[in-house]
Amino acid sequence: MRNFKFFLWIFIVFIIQTVVVSHIHILGAVPSLVMSYMICIVILENEFRNAVIISVICAAAMGALSGREFVVMTLAYTYSAVIVFSLRKRPAYISNFIKAVIWTFVVSAAVEILYFPIMTWSLSLDTVLYDALPSAVLNVIGAAVIYPILKRTMYKEEKKKLLIV
């Protein structure tokens, strides 16, 4: 049942990304709901394998949806998931919602900033100010919306299991 929920969530996020979100252009940036979803899953997921598999599926979809280089997007999403998964428990006193927001901003900005030098061998201040940072802010808004819904729908059972034990 849990795997079905994962695929249902991924399907819904991809539909919303293609139908609604991909047409939003704020300051020249297009938000990535898929990136926000991936970071929220990596923060909440307890199994490394599931987190990486979901990040690869999200990377494949974003590579296909955004028209960007497929291999670069797959590597960026996968490495981002591995880094966030390994650092998500630190610091322990900050709630997971705050971690999801911060990691979404950091990863989104890093992926956007690093994509252009990798593909064009150049990076300008305009790219950072008018593409990377607005995109990261929009992705943070997406994570702020996705995280509570994801926590209630996917990870509600795990909370109950922890209380029983």
MOHU-V785036 format. One record per run of one state. SS is the DSSP state (hx for helix, st for strand, lp for the rest). FROM is the first residue (numbers start at 1). LEN is the number of residues. If there is no record, write none. Layout:
BEGIN
SS | FROM | LEN
SS | FROM | LEN
END
This chain:
BEGIN
lp | 1 | 1
hx | 2 | 18
lp | 20 | 1
hx | 21 | 3
lp | 24 | 2
st | 26 | 1
lp | 27 | 2
st | 29 | 1
lp | 30 | 3
hx | 33 | 12
lp | 45 | 3
hx | 48 | 19
lp | 67 | 3
hx | 70 | 18
lp | 88 | 8
hx | 96 | 25
lp | 121 | 4
hx | 125 | 29
lp | 154 | 2
hx | 156 | 9
lp | 165 | 1
END
